[in-house]
Amino acid sequence: MALKYVCRHCQTVIGEIRQGEVSEFQLGFHFLTPEERRDIISYNPNGDVTVKVVCDYCKEALDANPELSLLANPLQ
């Protein structure tokens, strides 16, 4: 199982965890509401998990241009 962190806007892979079993508790997923979990975490058929986050580049762009957050894919 691999856990991959990907930017939700530009699709850049930010990081990947490829070790055996890492619990959702260790990753802090237990702090998320069910709605947040559905929005942020995707479970792939091959057993991998994708976590959608925002990379530093996109965060800076969104902070400097808040109107971009109204677009579906603002930075693509």
FENURCOR-V660000 format. One record per residue. N is the residue number from 0. RES is the residue in one small letter. NEAR is the number of other ideal C-beta (glycine too) atoms within 12 Angstrom. Layout:
# FENURCOR-V660000
N|RES|NEAR + N|RES|NEAR
This chain:
# FENURCOR-V660000
0|m|19 + 1|a|22 + 2|l|30 + 3|k|26 + 4|y|25 + 5|v|27 + 6|c|27 + 7|r|27 + 8|h|26 + 9|c|24 + 10|q|20 + 11|t|20 + 12|v|19 + 13|i|24 + 14|g|17 + 15|e|17 + 16|i|21 + 17|r|14 + 18|q|12 + 19|g|11 + 20|e|15 + 21|v|18 + 22|s|15 + 23|e|19 + 24|f|11 + 25|q|14 + 26|l|22 + 27|g|15 + 28|f|21 + 29|h|14 + 30|f|12 + 31|l|18 + 32|t|12 + 33|p|11 + 34|e|9 + 35|e|16 + 36|r|20 + 37|r|13 + 38|d|14 + 39|i|25 + 40|i|28 + 41|s|19 + 42|y|19 + 43|n|15 + 44|p|8 + 45|n|11 + 46|g|14 + 47|d|20 + 48|v|28 + 49|t|27 + 50|v|32 + 51|k|26 + 52|v|26 + 53|v|26 + 54|c|22 + 55|d|15 + 56|y|17 + 57|c|28 + 58|k|22 + 59|e|15 + 60|a|22 + 61|l|23 + 62|d|14 + 63|a|14 + 64|n|15 + 65|p|12 + 66|e|11 + 67|l|21 + 68|s|19 + 69|l|10 + 70|l|15 + 71|a|10 + 72|n|14 + 73|p|21 + 74|l|23 + 75|q|14
